[in-house]
């Protein structure tokens, strides 16, 4: 370790250090200490690949939307009496070594914490914080059961199982990983030459995605071979094997190491880590109930201080600021003050689970032109919400969703052409820009919808989308929790995908004469993994098999007069890679073929969606915060 820079900030002293890892690689590390501090202090740690003092647009508040630098956040924590350490991950910005996304963070985190514990300014109690990748680094560290770690604040990340969500989902590959890889190879990579950087800058991700599939050496990352290699390494590994059991990717296999840790989990319904968040809550709360809390808001990735997600607004109470805490910095400080300093938590932060139940708004158009969907905060002592009742709605051949199952065997079929996939319109997405955007939208393509073809219009009008919906609801229905879609399917192909999307179908109104098909949550299943993630099995043409699709968890109030709608298809591009329908190895660059896919219904093959229904009081309130 050597001092490279000392900087005075009002009330804070910042030192830039180089901290040695076990293999001799040095990581650039900034230390923030309160000016005039005497004696050892509790320590807060953030490890990030995005630059230890770069601006981060998620570090802002409703009152001050100007993004802060990570160093500004660290300085605010330091002024409150903490020693704060912010570190560049290996191979990123000022740190030495080779970056392999996600991997190596367990050892590097443990080595960094050991170094912290040896410093005179550390009192032996350490908390960690960070969003997204900086949440993944936290769970990676915790799997090593390091001495001194007492509390964690995980937002939008910390892989419970990256094979289940975050890198893959339902066996399909999340193409946000390719968009992220290109964007971050361009900035922060510490060993590319000028020619490679120029080539990466000129790579058009939209054009590249329109010419999928790729191969090594023929991808937009060919000029950054380290990034190309890790991307294809994840993409090609469809089976759940030892690669996916590494601690950085599989906290669920290491929950025992978290025993005694206080963990705050924060995420949004429109975030690809919503499922990881609820999975982590369930797994970690068994290790130390009372020490694990969870907050789920109506937010896209880290956007906790705005009231909208996509084209839908959830009302002024939807933001974190002023509802859950004064602002996000105050919320984190309260958590660490409680667990590292013994100070009491204020009343509004005491419930184990706080979630935002979307829905209940006017249904009109806001001044900003968004759908007023509304919503309200709720609290519960545990997750799933006590009193939740799994309720099945059955698919009928005439397009109905009904509480009564069909009795007559039937099937509905469609042609799935991989060359013409169903375009992504919103959902639980991050790192997708400029191809795809997170949040809720009317499920209608426009000229600017990536991969959409003319004539534009409702996805429901496509020949390869099957629509099932209830009659207009006679009363409000709250759905909060985990959703499963159980289908009996067949295909002419040896392997294919099925997608499921739950929609809150608004009736026609003056503002929306065609109604509004608001996506609530969706998922996918690659059929070769229908029975086992470890041992894929191809389909026999025409064979009827049972599959289960697990969309992201959610919470929504379907209002009286609305319909609950389920769309079934076989692609959602570019959110997921498109199945070639050939049974070829994952990420293969071979030919594609059209499949005729069928959904079966009836007494024997009873396809259905199972929704977690929560009792709604007459005034529409349930479990208020």
C-alpha positions in Angstrom: 0.0 0.0 0.0 1.2 3.5 -0.8 -0.3 7.0 -0.5 -0.6 8.6 -3.9 -2.7 11.6 -3.1 -4.2 13.5 -0.1 -7.1 15.9 -0.6 -8.9 18.2 1.8 -12.6 18.4 1.4 -14.7 20.6 3.7 -14.9 18.6 6.9 -13.2 15.6 5.4 -9.8 14.3 4.5 -9.5 12.1 1.4 -6.5 9.8 0.8 -6.0 7.9 -2.4 -4.3 4.5 -1.8 -3.3 1.4 -3.7 -4.3 -1.7 -1.7 -2.6 -5.0 -2.6 -4.6 -8.2 -3.2 -3.4 -11.7 -2.5 -2.0 -12.1 -6.0 -0.1 -8.8 -5.8 -2.5 -6.8 -7.9 -3.1 -3.3 -6.5 -6.6 -1.7 -6.4 -7.2 2.0 -6.4 -8.9 2.9 -3.2 -10.1 6.2 -1.7 -10.3 6.7 2.1 -12.5 9.4 3.5 -12.0 10.4 7.2 -13.8 13.1 9.2 -11.6 16.0 9.7 -10.0 15.9 13.2 -11.3 12.4 13.9 -9.9 10.9 17.1 -9.9 7.2 17.7 -11.1 4.3 15.5 -14.4 4.6 13.7 -17.1 2.4 12.1 -16.3 1.9 8.4 -18.4 1.9 5.3 -17.2 0.2 2.1 -18.3 0.5 -1.5 -16.6 -1.5 -4.3 -17.5 -0.4 -7.9 -16.5 -0.9 -11.5 -18.0 2.5 -12.4 -15.2 4.8 -11.1 -14.7 5.4 -7.4 -15.3 9.2 -7.8 -17.3 9.3 -11.0 -20.8 10.9 -11.2 -23.6 8.4 -10.7 -27.1 9.4 -11.9 -28.7 7.2 -9.3 -27.2 9.2 -6.4 -29.7 12.0 -6.4 -32.8 13.1 -4.5 -36.2 14.5 -5.3 -35.2 17.8 -3.9 -31.8 17.9 -5.7 -32.0 15.9 -9.0 -28.4 16.8 -9.9 -26.4 13.5 -9.6 -23.6 13.4 -7.1 -20.2 11.8 -7.4 -19.5 8.8 -5.4 -16.9 10.8 -3.5 -19.6 13.3 -2.5 -21.7 10.6 -1.0 -18.7 9.1 0.8 -17.9 12.6 2.2 -21.4 13.0 3.5 -21.1 9.7 5.3 -17.7 10.7 6.7 -19.1 13.9 8.1 -21.5 11.8 10.1 -18.6 10.1 11.8 -17.7 7.1 9.5 -14.5 6.1 7.8 -15.5 5.5 4.2 -13.6 3.4 1.7 -14.5 3.5 -2.0 -12.6 1.2 -4.4 -12.3 0.5 -8.1 -12.8 -3.1 -9.0 -10.0 -5.0 -10.6 -9.2 -4.0 -14.1 -11.4 -0.9 -13.9 -10.4 2.8 -13.9 -7.5 3.2 -11.5 -7.1 -0.5 -10.5 -4.6 -3.0 -11.9 -5.4 -6.4 -13.2 -7.9 -8.0 -15.7 -11.6 -7.4 -15.4 -13.9 -10.4 -15.7 -17.4 -9.3 -15.0 -18.6 -10.4 -11.6 -15.8 -13.0 -11.0 -13.0 -12.5 -8.6 -15.0 -10.1 -6.4 -15.2 -12.5 -3.5 -11.5 -12.7 -2.9 -10.8 -9.1 -3.7 -13.6 -8.0 -1.3 -12.3 -10.2 1.4 -8.7 -9.0 1.0 -9.9 -5.4 1.1 -11.9 -6.0 4.3 -8.9 -7.7 5.9 -6.8 -4.6 5.1 -9.5 -2.3 6.6 -9.6 -4.4 9.8 -5.8 -3.8 10.2 -6.0 0.0 10.0 -5.9 2.2 13.1 -9.0 4.2 12.0 -11.2 1.0 11.9 -13.1 0.1 15.1 -13.8 -3.4 13.9 -17.3 -2.8 12.6 -17.8 -2.6 8.9 -20.9 -1.9 6.7 -21.1 -2.2 3.0 -23.3 -0.3 0.5 -23.9 0.0 -3.2 -26.2 -0.3 -6.2 -26.3 -3.0 -8.9 -22.8 -4.2 -9.5 -21.8 -2.7 -6.2 -24.5 -4.8 -4.6 -23.1 -7.9 -6.4 -19.7 -7.2 -4.8 -21.3 -7.1 -1.4 -22.9 -10.6 -1.5 -19.7 -11.9 -3.1 -17.8 -10.5 -0.1 -20.3 -11.9 2.5 -20.0 -15.4 1.1 -16.4 -15.4 2.5 -17.7 -14.8 6.0 -15.2 -12.1 6.7 -14.5 -10.9 10.2 -15.8 -7.4 10.9 -18.7 -7.3 8.5 -21.8 -6.3 10.4 -24.3 -4.7 8.1 -25.1 -4.4 4.4 -27.3 -2.2 2.3 -28.0 -3.9 -1.0 -29.8 -2.1 -3.8 -30.9 -3.6 -7.1 -28.5 -6.6 -7.0 -26.6 -9.1 -5.0 -27.1 -12.3 -7.1 -29.1 -14.9 -5.3 -28.7 -17.0 -8.4 -27.5 -15.3 -11.6 -28.6 -18.3 -13.7 -32.1 -17.7 -12.4 -32.1 -13.9 -12.9 -29.7 -11.2 -13.9 -27.6 -13.0 -16.5 -30.0 -15.7 -17.6 -33.8 -16.0 -16.9 -35.8 -19.1 -17.6 -32.8 -20.5 -19.5 -32.7 -17.5 -22.0 -29.9 -15.0 -22.0 -30.5 -11.4 -21.0 -29.1 -9.3 -23.8 -28.6 -6.3 -21.5 -25.3 -8.1 -20.7 -24.1 -7.4 -24.3 -25.2 -3.8 -24.2 -23.5 -3.3 -20.8 -20.3 -5.0 -22.0 -20.0 -2.6 -25.0 -20.8 0.5 -23.0 -18.3 -0.3 -20.3 -15.5 -1.6 -22.6 -15.6 1.9 -24.0 -15.2 3.6 -20.6 -13.2 2.5 -17.6 -11.4 -0.4 -19.2 -7.7 0.2 -18.2 -5.7 -1.5 -20.9 -7.2 -0.9 -24.4 -5.2 0.9 -27.0 -6.4 3.9 -29.0 -7.4 1.9 -32.1 -9.5 -0.5 -30.0 -11.2 2.3 -28.2 -12.0 4.0 -31.5 -13.5 0.8 -33.0 -15.6 0.3 -29.9 -16.9 3.8 -30.1 -17.9 3.3 -33.7 -19.7 0.0 -33.0 -23.5 0.5 -33.5 -25.2 -1.9 -31.0 -28.5 -1.5 -32.7 -27.2 -2.7 -36.0 -25.2 -5.5 -34.4 -28.3 -6.7 -32.6 -30.3 -6.7 -35.8 -27.7 -9.1 -37.3 -27.6 -11.6 -34.4 -26.5 -14.3 -33.9 -22.8 -13.4 -33.2 -19.7 -15.5 -32.6 -16.3 -14.8 -31.0 -14.4 -12.5 -33.3 -17.6 -11.4 -35.0 -19.3 -9.3 -32.4 -19.3 -5.7 -31.4 -16.8 -6.7 -28.6 -14.2 -8.2 -30.9 -11.9 -5.2 -30.2 -12.1 -5.9 -26.4 -11.4 -9.6 -26.3 -11.5 -9.8 -22.5 -15.0 -8.5 -22.5 -16.0 -10.6 -25.5 -14.6 -13.7 -23.8 -16.5 -13.2 -20.5 -19.8 -12.4 -22.4 -19.7 -15.5 -24.5 -18.6 -17.5 -21.5 -21.9 -16.6 -19.8 -24.0 -16.9 -22.9 -22.8 -20.3 -23.9 -23.3 -21.8 -20.4 -27.0 -22.6 -20.5 -26.8 -25.5 -18.0 -26.6 -24.8 -14.3 -23.2 -26.1 -13.4 -20.2 -25.3 -11.2 -19.6 -22.1 -13.1 -23.0 -20.7 -11.8 -22.2 -22.0 -8.3 -19.3 -19.6 -7.9 -19.9 -17.3 -4.9 -20.1 -14.1 -7.0 -23.1 -15.6 -8.9 -24.8 -17.7 -6.3 -25.4 -16.2 -2.8 -28.2 -18.8 -2.4 -25.6 -21.5 -2.1 -23.8 -19.6 0.7 -26.6 -18.1 2.9 -25.1 -19.8 6.0 -22.2 -17.4 5.7 -24.6 -14.4 6.2 -25.7 -15.5 9.6 -25.7 -12.6 12.0 -25.5 -9.9 9.3 -28.0 -7.1 9.2 -29.1 -6.8 5.5 -31.3 -4.1 3.9 -32.6 -5.1 0.5 -34.0 -2.4 -1.8 -35.3 -2.8 -5.4 -38.0 -1.7 -7.9 -40.7 -3.7 -9.6 -39.3 -2.6 -12.9 -35.8 -3.9 -12.2 -34.2 -7.2 -13.4 -33.1 -7.8 -9.8 -36.6 -7.8 -8.2 -36.6 -11.6 -8.1 -33.0 -11.7 -6.7 -34.2 -9.3 -4.0 -37.2 -11.4 -2.9 -35.1 -14.6 -3.2 -32.4 -13.1 -1.0 -35.0 -11.9 1.5 -36.5 -15.4 1.8 -33.0 -17.1 2.1 -31.4 -14.5 4.4 -34.4 -14.0 6.8 -34.1 -17.7 7.7 -30.5 -16.9 8.9 -31.5 -14.0 11.1 -35.1 -12.9 11.1 -35.4 -9.3 12.4 -32.0 -8.4 10.9 -33.2 -8.6 7.3 -35.5 -5.9 5.8 -36.8 -5.3 2.3 -38.2 -2.4 0.3 -39.8 -2.8 -3.1 -40.9 0.3 -4.9 -42.5 1.1 -8.3 -39.1 2.1 -9.7 -36.8 1.3 -12.5 -33.1 0.5 -11.8 -32.1 2.8 -8.9 -34.6 5.6 -9.9 -36.2 5.8 -6.4 -36.7 9.6 -6.5 -39.0 9.9 -9.4 -42.7 8.9 -9.4 -42.9 7.3 -12.9 -41.5 4.2 -14.6 -41.7 4.4 -18.4 -45.0 5.9 -19.6 -46.9 5.4 -16.3 -47.0 7.5 -13.2 -47.6 6.2 -9.7 -48.3 9.4 -7.8 -46.3 11.7 -5.5 -46.1 9.0 -2.8 -44.2 6.7 -5.1 -40.8 8.3 -4.4 -38.6 7.2 -1.5 -37.9 10.8 -0.4 -40.3 11.9 2.4 -42.1 8.5 2.5 -39.5 5.9 3.6 -36.9 8.4 4.7 -36.0 12.1 4.2 -33.8 11.0 1.3 -31.6 8.1 0.2 -28.5 9.2 2.1 -30.5 9.5 5.3 -32.1 6.1 4.8 -28.7 4.4 4.6 -27.3 6.4 7.5 -30.2 5.4 9.6 -29.6 1.7 8.8 -25.9 1.9 9.6 -26.4 4.1 12.7 -28.7 1.4 14.0 -26.5 -1.7 13.4 -23.0 -0.1 13.7 -23.7 2.4 16.5 -26.8 1.1 18.3 -29.1 4.0 17.6 -32.8 3.3 17.3 -34.5 3.0 13.9 -37.3 5.6 13.3 -40.8 4.1 13.2 -41.2 4.3 9.4 -38.1 2.2 8.9 -39.0 -0.6 11.4 -41.3 -2.8 9.3 -39.5 -5.9 7.9 -41.2 -5.5 4.5 -42.4 -2.3 2.8 -43.8 -2.6 -0.7 -45.6 -0.2 -3.1 -48.8 -1.7 -4.4 -49.3 -0.1 -7.8 -52.8 0.8 -9.0 -55.7 2.8 -7.8 -55.1 6.1 -9.8 -57.6 8.0 -11.9 -56.6 6.2 -15.1 -56.4 9.6 -16.9 -53.4 11.3 -18.5 -51.1 13.4 -16.3 -49.8 16.8 -17.2 -46.6 15.1 -18.3 -48.6 12.8 -20.7 -48.3 9.6 -18.6 -51.0 7.2 -17.5 -52.1 8.0 -13.9 -51.9 4.5 -12.4 -51.4 5.6 -8.8 -50.6 3.3 -5.9 -49.8 3.3 -2.2 -47.1 2.0 0.3 -47.9 -1.1 2.3 -46.0 -2.9 5.1 -45.9 -6.5 6.3 -44.1 -8.5 8.8 -42.7 -11.0 6.3 -42.7 -12.0 2.6 -44.8 -13.4 1.1 -47.4 -11.0 2.5 -49.4 -12.8 5.2 -52.8 -13.8 4.1 -51.8 -14.2 0.4 -54.0 -16.7 -1.4 -52.6 -18.4 -4.5 -55.5 -18.3 -7.0 -55.6 -19.9 -10.4 -57.1 -18.4 -13.6 -57.5 -20.9 -16.3 -56.8 -20.4 -20.0 -59.7 -21.2 -22.4 -59.6 -21.7 -26.1 -61.9 -18.7 -26.8 -59.4 -16.4 -25.1 -60.9 -16.2 -21.7 -59.1 -16.3 -18.4 -61.5 -17.8 -15.9 -61.6 -19.1 -12.4 -63.4 -22.2 -13.8 -61.2 -24.7 -15.7 -62.2 -25.8 -19.2 -63.6 -29.3 -19.6 -63.2 -29.8 -23.4 -59.6 -30.4 -24.8 -58.4 -27.7 -27.1 -55.3 -26.0 -28.3 -54.2 -22.7 -29.9 -51.2 -22.5 -32.2 -49.1 -19.9 -33.9 -46.0 -19.7 -36.1 -42.9 -18.5 -34.2 -40.4 -17.1 -36.7 -37.0 -16.2 -35.0 -36.4 -13.7 -37.8 -39.4 -11.7 -36.7 -39.4 -11.7 -32.9 -41.9 -9.9 -30.7 -40.4 -6.5 -29.8 -39.7 -5.6 -26.1 -41.9 -2.9 -24.8 -40.9 -2.1 -21.3 -40.5 -4.5 -18.4 -37.9 -5.2 -15.7 -34.8 -4.0 -17.6 -31.6 -2.1 -17.0 -28.6 -1.3 -19.2 -30.8 -1.6 -22.2 -30.6 1.8 -23.7 -30.9 2.7 -26.6 -32.5 -0.6 -27.6 -35.0 -1.1 -24.8 -36.3 0.9 -21.8 -37.6 -0.2 -18.4 -41.0 0.4 -17.0 -44.7 0.3 -17.9 -46.0 1.1 -21.4 -49.0 0.6 -23.5 -48.2 -2.6 -25.4 -48.3 -1.0 -28.8 -45.3 -0.7 -31.2 -44.3 2.7 -32.7 -41.8 3.7 -35.3 -39.1 4.1 -32.6 -39.7 0.6 -31.1 -36.6 -1.3 -31.7 -37.0 -4.4 -34.0 -40.7 -3.5 -34.7 -41.9 -3.7 -38.2 -44.7 -1.9 -40.0 -47.6 -1.8 -39.7 -47.2 -0.7 -36.1 -49.9 -1.3 -33.5 -50.9 -3.5 -30.6 -48.8 -6.5 -29.9 -52.1 -8.3 -29.3 -52.8 -8.0 -33.1 -49.7 -10.1 -34.0 -50.4 -13.6 -35.2 -47.7 -15.0 -32.9 -49.2 -13.5 -29.7 -52.0 -15.4 -27.9 -54.2 -13.2 -25.7 -56.2 -14.5 -22.7 -58.2 -12.1 -20.5 -60.9 -12.0 -17.9 -64.2 -10.4 -18.2 -64.2 -6.9 -16.7 -63.6 -7.4 -13.0 -66.6 -7.0 -10.7 -64.4 -5.9 -7.8 -60.8 -4.8 -7.2 -58.2 -7.6 -7.0 -54.8 -7.0 -5.4 -52.0 -9.3 -6.7 -48.8 -9.1 -4.6 -46.0 -11.6 -4.7 -44.6 -14.4 -6.9 -46.5 -15.4 -10.1 -46.3 -18.7 -11.9 -47.6 -19.5 -15.4 -48.2 -23.3 -15.8 -48.7 -24.2 -19.5 -49.1 -27.4 -21.4 -47.3 -26.9 -24.7 -46.1 -28.6 -27.8 -43.9 -27.6 -30.8 -42.7 -28.8 -34.1 -39.2 -27.8 -33.1 -36.7 -29.7 -30.8 -36.4 -26.6 -28.7 -38.2 -23.3 -28.5 -39.2 -20.6 -26.0 -42.5 -19.6 -24.4 -43.0 -16.1 -22.9 -45.8 -14.9 -20.6 -46.8 -11.3 -19.9 -49.3 -10.2 -17.3 -51.2 -7.0 -18.3 -53.6 -4.6 -16.6 -56.0 -4.0 -19.4 -57.7 -0.6 -19.0 -61.1 -0.1 -20.6 -61.5 2.6 -23.2 -61.7 6.2 -21.9 -61.6 9.8 -23.2 -57.9 10.0 -22.8 -57.2 6.5 -24.1 -60.0 5.6 -26.6 -58.4 2.2 -27.3 -57.9 1.4 -23.7 -54.4 1.0 -22.2 -52.6 -2.4 -22.0 -50.2 -1.8 -19.1 -47.5 -4.5 -18.7 -47.2 -5.6 -15.1 -44.6 -8.4 -15.3 -43.3 -11.0 -17.7 -41.0 -14.1 -17.9 -39.7 -16.7 -20.3 -38.9 -20.4 -20.4 -36.5 -22.2 -22.8 -38.1 -25.6 -23.2 -34.9 -27.7 -23.1 -34.7 -26.7 -19.4 -38.3 -27.4 -18.5 -37.5 -30.3 -16.2 -34.0 -29.5 -15.1 -31.5 -26.6 -15.2 -28.6 -29.1 -15.0 -29.7 -31.6 -17.6 -31.5 -30.1 -20.7 -33.7 -32.3 -22.7 -35.0 -31.7 -26.2 -38.7 -31.9 -27.2 -40.2 -34.6 -29.3 -42.2 -32.9 -32.2 -45.8 -32.8 -31.2 -45.2 -34.0 -27.6 -47.3 -32.2 -25.0 -45.1 -31.2 -22.0 -45.7 -29.1 -18.9 -43.7 -26.0 -18.4 -43.6 -23.3 -15.7 -42.7 -19.7 -16.4 -41.8 -17.5 -13.4 -42.3 -13.8 -14.2 -40.8 -11.2 -11.9 -42.6 -10.6 -8.6 -44.9 -7.6 -8.5 -47.7 -5.8 -6.6 -50.7 -4.3 -8.5 -54.3 -3.5 -7.8 -56.4 -4.5 -10.7 -59.4 -2.1 -10.5 -63.0 -3.0 -10.9 -63.9 -2.7 -14.6 -60.3 -3.6 -15.7 -59.3 -6.9 -17.2 -56.5 -9.2 -16.1 -54.8 -10.2 -19.3 -52.1 -12.8 -20.1 -50.2 -12.7 -23.4 -48.4 -15.9 -24.5 -45.7 -15.9 -27.2 -42.2 -17.2 -27.9 -39.9 -14.1 -27.9 -39.3 -10.8 -26.2 -36.5 -9.2 -28.1 -34.0 -7.6 -27.3 -34.7 -8.3 -23.7 -33.8 -12.0 -24.3 -31.9 -13.7 -27.0 -34.1 -15.4 -29.6 -34.3 -19.2 -29.7 -33.3 -20.5 -33.2 -35.7 -23.4 -32.7 -33.1 -25.9 -33.8 -31.8 -27.3 -30.5 -28.3 -25.9 -31.3 -25.9 -25.1 -28.4 -26.5 -21.8 -26.6 -25.0 -18.7 -28.3 -24.5 -20.7 -31.5 -24.3 -18.8 -34.8 -26.1 -21.5 -36.9 -29.3 -21.4 -38.9 -32.8 -20.6 -37.6 -36.1 -22.2 -38.4 -39.8 -21.5 -37.9 -41.6 -23.4 -35.2 -45.3 -24.0 -34.9 -46.0 -23.7 -31.1 -49.2 -24.7 -29.4 -50.7 -24.1 -25.9 -53.1 -26.9 -24.8 -56.1 -26.5 -22.5 -58.7 -28.8 -21.0 -59.3 -31.1 -18.0 -56.1 -33.0 -18.6 -53.9 -30.3 -19.9 -55.0 -27.4 -17.7 -52.9 -24.3 -18.6 -53.3 -21.6 -16.0 -51.8 -18.5 -14.3 -51.5 -18.6 -10.5 -51.7 -15.2 -8.9 -50.9 -14.3 -5.3 -54.2 -12.6 -4.3 -54.3 -10.3 -1.1 -57.5 -9.4 0.5 -58.5 -5.8 -0.2 -60.5 -3.8 2.3 -63.6 -2.0 1.1 -61.8 1.3 1.1 -59.0 -0.2 -1.0 -56.5 -0.2 1.8 -54.5 -3.1 3.0 -51.5 -3.2 5.3 -50.8 0.6 5.2 -47.3 1.8 6.2 
